[in-house]
């Protein structure tokens, strides 16, 4: 038998790799497979202290999913637990939890989301879950404050770092004032209510939580963004940590599916009374929700769409936050919105044309379909 050419002999040696190499490749494949394994627990952080037993929140379709245990039911057969975490420190506290990888999803408002992104948090914005939220200015019942302009040199509670903070600044600006023209005090919701009732502050900016105080005769609403320029409203949405999304795309899709289901239910006018009763489990009475949604349809407020209005508002928040030095550098958001999961959910549930898409000014887009192009 003739000898093999040295080059051919070399090829034959490599044709049967050593056992050690086979074992190393197998370990690498196993590690990769383990990295893609479904998580044991899905953790959702909510930027409010919430209330009730179990703790929940209102003003978002997410609260409907929470009360009805829709996410828990979705993942039960898979053996995946769902854990809800509520943060009294609101958006800033949620950002800290994201940074420490203590949560996988985050429900919070636009400004703290922008602040988190500017500080390097790696997240993706999946869908809207509570749009066009109103802002109010309240004062003690016997106060001489009757308008925004009366706030000059007054002590005013503002929950800094939340999505209401920036709207309050814009409302002040529209009335010829800046934040420096008032004596701003940084108080969370509960502390702000206690301060106003005890005359510790002259006025306070806040949301629907003030209607309960008003109805108890302890405050009066001086100003409301209801019916005003949509630019004076606040947006809230659902984020996911990028690392979690990359490792668990199937689970992210299932979470989005449930949130879209909740948005559909919450947008149906025949469910209005029941919706407000569900949200009231958080401790905010039905009457407060009726006041918050007075003469407003449910669908535009509960739509999950990331349309031109939402994108425009987020870009405006970036510009305003930069101008006011609430963030230190320009933040790009063009690659932040990841609507692939949303569009999949809309298609699966037959909701591609259910909600109206709005233009950058907040007006309905003629003939606009609900599904928006993946970004």
Secondary structure, DSSP 8 states (H G I E B T S, - for coil): -----HHHHHHHHHHS--HHHHHHHHHHHHHHHHHTS--SEEEEEESS--BTTTTB--SSHHHHHHHTTHHHHHHHTTT-EEEEEE-TTHHHHHHHHHHTT--SEEEEEHHHHHHHHHTT--EEEEEESS-SB--EEEE-TT-S--SGGGGTT-EEE--TTSHHHHHHHHHHHHTT--GGGSEEE---HHHHHHHHHTTSSSEEEE-TTHHHHHHTTS-EEEEE-TTS-GGGSB-EEEEEEHHHHHH-HHHHHHHHHHHHHHHHHHH-GGGHHHHHHHHHTTT--HHHHHHHTTT--HHHHH-----HHHHHHHHHHHHHHHHTTSSSS----TTTB--HHHHHHHHHTT-TTTS--B-TTS-B-TT--S-----
